[in-house]
Amino acid sequence: MPSSEPSLHTDALDLMQFAGVPGLSLALVQNDEVNQVLALGVRNVQSREPVNVETVFEAASLSKPVVAYAVLQLVDAGALSLDVPLARYCPSIAPDDAAAVLITARHVLSHTSGLPNLGSLKYPLRTYFSPGSRFSYSGQGFALLQAAVESLLRETLEQTLRRLVFEPLAMGSSSFVWQQRFESNFATPHEGKDPGTRMRPITAYAAYSLQTTATDYAMFLRATLTGLRLNPSTAQDWFEALVPLPLGDAISLENAPSVTESDVAWGLGWGVEPSRGTFFHWGSNTGARAFVMGNHRQRSAVVAFMNCSDGLRIVPKLLESCMPGEHPVLRWLASAVA
């Protein structure tokens, strides 16, 4: 993954100015080691407090791979099965829906549960297709998975993640619930040019509530690349392409897509570009954006957090500097998550 700190720094600053991104925190993993972290811009356009390497950002949906990592550890330990219906562990998320009781952890992690996404006003909570039959991005599935894990282990998701992820990986600035220590160095979300409201979750939400730093997330990526704490076969299965993505769309509830992407698919918690050996995920909370991409063949990865709603606009050019090459996911993302 060729990059030089001065050129990446300059490129990032130029991109931030062009797109109106107030603050950016970016970390690179090369040869399985965290060896470069950039902290640029400001945490809040009004206070002008600078972003530094310890600034905490909303990770948004970059929460989901972290939850997947913990779930796969539970699978390896024999505590949970990927293919046993989650209704065995907790009440169904849609009690009057016969198909909902068939949803498994594998369906949730691969976004093939048939459930709508979180916050959808168009689609009431139920299954819209047979679980496992096709892809449709769903945060509701992760809510079901969280309920199952918490019921099974009799502890909160935050406790599980602290035990299986944050403490073993030395991610001391990460939490799915708000920590008062984050208050003094947190990147305020921005909608357009205006500062918004910080999300201070008092309960963990598996789909989106991770608060973290680029350095901490890079520690997670290092474990991802090396398969740390996972059985070798599980670490490999994590990135197996299980289902192709609909062409140019993340949601496919009403009808099966007539065309799917040729080299963009989903595995067990990660999107993948199978022919390139890369994995990816994006995050989109109100006023906060995030993106991560890694490459097993190159033993490298990059994660970027931006504290504004236009943050994803700078990702393609950032990747040119730190992970060059053609990435079909960028074309898909531009239309699917516009």
Number of C-alpha atoms within 10 A of each C-alpha: 20 9 14 11 13 9 12 17 17 11 16 23 17 13 17 21 12 11 14 17 26 29 29 29 26 26 26 27 23 19 16 20 17 20 12 16 21 19 21 21 22 21 27 21 17 10 9 11 15 17 23 21 18 17 24 28 31 32 30 25 22 29 25 25 23 23 25 22 25 21 26 25 20 19 17 16 12 9 13 20 17 17 12 14 19 29 19 13 17 18 14 21 22 16 12 10 14 11 18 24 20 19 27 25 29 24 27 28 27 26 33 27 31 29 31 25 22 17 11 12 9 7 15 13 17 18 21 20 21 15 22 19 13 23 28 25 24 24 24 24 28 26 17 23 29 23 21 23 23 17 15 15 15 11 11 16 23 20 17 19 20 20 13 19 21 22 12 14 20 13 19 13 19 24 21 26 18 19 14 8 10 19 13 9 17 23 31 25 27 27 15 14 15 13 20 17 11 18 15 16 15 11 13 19 21 28 26 21 25 27 25 25 29 27 26 22 28 28 20 21 28 24 19 22 21 15 17 16 19 21 15 11 10 17 20 11 14 23 22 17 20 22 22 20 29 23 18 17 19 19 19 20 20 11 10 14 15 7 11 17 17 14 16 26 24 27 21 28 26 27 26 29 23 17 9 16 13 22 24 22 22 23 24 22 18 17 23 26 28 28 22 23 21 26 20 17 11 15 17 23 29 27 26 30 30 34 32 30 21 22 27 25 18 21 18 16 14 20 19 16 19 19 22 14 11 12 17 14 22 14 13 19 16 14 12 16 14 10
